[in-house]
Amino acid sequence: MAFSPTVNRKFSTLAVAAIATLSLTLASSSMAAQPTVGLGSTDTFAVLAGSGITNTGATTVSGTAGGDMGSSPTGSFTGDTEVVVTNGTKYTSVDSKVTAAKDDLVIAYNDAAGRTPVTTVSADLGGQTLKQGVYNSASSLGLTGTVTLDAENDPAAVFIFQAGSSLTTASSSKVALINGAQACNVFWQVGSSATLGTTTDFVGHVFALNSISVNDGVTVHGQLLARNGAVTLIHDTIINDKCADVVSSPTPSPEDSTDTGGQLPNTDTSNWVAPLAIGLGVVAAGSAAVLVRRRRR
């Protein structure tokens, strides 16, 4: 059975549409968003250390997730009387809850360190605007000025930063969140130690293999979690909040649907886009084969 040139042209158009649709579907699947890093029992700790906590000056610790502070296996806490904790406990000696949180910190650290695929970034993040994903520097990471994290109106967007060695911020640096980005979904995995410069406005959960040093007047929206070393604070503010609830838009019921000529609108394309694309591709391939046979005649 031979098709007219007009029909063949129509099939060719359909083939192009089919291939484009299928490509977009596959690309969407390959760029799936990263899941959050599981915190386990560390989630209530605003500050967690391995070899003690040292504080100088008036420091405030709070947050809807919890303001716990503790260290294990070394349980020392110097300057604890100058720390005001809301919604949490200051553990001044080794406690089973602190030890359990340290075990979960190792799991969270390894999770963040193993995330792929990664985008390689320069040593200094200042001046950049980054979308959700995993960002890696084989050596150190620094911040001078402002880095902006853009969730593109997705409140579940996850940002993971992997530093092969240190993380250092300059004085008055800032991590800015836009378009629905949340501090609870930002993670910094640091291969050695982290240092936050004076008056830095920082965002995210810091997982440091060794120590964390926070200079004077720093604000941290997140957690300071050091696996093996100490955490040092100087007149700082730490706010460990939970993620805000995300309200989903309800799917219209048949009763709520408007008149569409006797058929209800299909708001979910996930079940038919790929099959339609594949079907159209098969039809187009058949059309091409027929066209080849006609040319041979």
Sequence and secondary structure as in RCSB ss.txt:
>XXXX:A:sequence
MAFSPTVNRKFSTLAVAAIATLSLTLASSSMAAQPTVGLGSTDTFAVLAGSGITNTGATTVSGTAGGDMGSSPTG
SFTGDTEVVVTNGTKYTSVDSKVTAAKDDLVIAYNDAAGRTPVTTVSADLGGQTLKQGVYNSASSLGLTGTVTLD
AENDPAAVFIFQAGSSLTTASSSKVALINGAQACNVFWQVGSSATLGTTTDFVGHVFALNSISVNDGVTVHGQLL
ARNGAVTLIHDTIINDKCADVVSSPTPSPEDSTDTGGQLPNTDTSNWVAPLAIGLGVVAAGSAAVLVRRRRR
>XXXX:A:secstr
    HHHHHHHHHHHHHHHHHHHHHHHHHHT        GGGGGEEEEEEEEEEEES EEEE SS  EEEEEEEE
EEETGGGEEESSS B  S  HHHHHHHHHHHHHHHHHHT  S EE  SB TT EEESEEEEESS EEESSEEEEE
 TT TT  EEEEESS EEE TT EEEEETT  GGGEEEEESS EEE TT EEEEEEEESS EEE TT EEEEEEE
ESSS EEEES EEE              GGG   STT       TTTHHHHHHHHHHHHHHHHHHHHHHHH 
